[in-house]
Amino acid sequence: MSIQESVLGSYAGYIAGFIWIIAIIVSGAAVALSFGGYFSSILNIASPEVIAALLILILAIINYFGVKHSARLATILITINIAILILFAVAGIFFVKLSNFTPFFPKGISGMLASSAFIFFAYTGFARVTMLGEEIEEPKRTIPRAIILSITILR
């Protein structure tokens, strides 16, 4: 009997897993449609849905060939993302007005830290920690520690 079955039962675990998969599919479709919209506006193409479907197909094919290829693509995309962020930071440094930074923390440092933590967990969620269970050593020991540490750091 797994940990999930002992707490909620197999039916509840099935429902939770099914809802999780649906959420991944919906969020993936939203990201693909957003990418298709951006790409079609750059190239003046009238059909972002076709671009979104092509993106999903290409990523599915890459995923089919294995984790090694998916990890390589993820590394390339993250490198491109970081390069673009650095480009924006370097280009934007010339347009900084110090008068826009007063007051710098209107709700204080604690307000800034609390809002940063909420944004972080709203984006990533605690489930990301549990998704790594197959890739880490001793997941029964490591995953609960990671969740408890993330909750402790949040407070």
C-alpha angles and dihedrals in degrees: 000000000000126000091254093053094049093053105039108003129248095279093056090045090052092050092047091049092047092050089048091053092048090050091052091049093048094046091046090051091049091051092047092049091048090050090047090051093051093044094047092049091052093049096033093240116156098213117067090164091067091051090048091051091048091050092051091047093050093048091046091053091049090048091049091060092058150270093288093063092041091051091049091051091047090052091050093048093047090049090051090047093051091047091053091048091050090049091053091047093050093044093044096050089080091059098051116127113195091207089071090065098065116128090025097187107022091178094037130250092295090057091051093048093047093049091046091053093048092049091048095051093040088057102040104022128198091274091075089070092054093047089068092063095109093049102050134071117254097003094181089064102031102046097055089047091051092050093047091047092049091051091047092049090049091058 
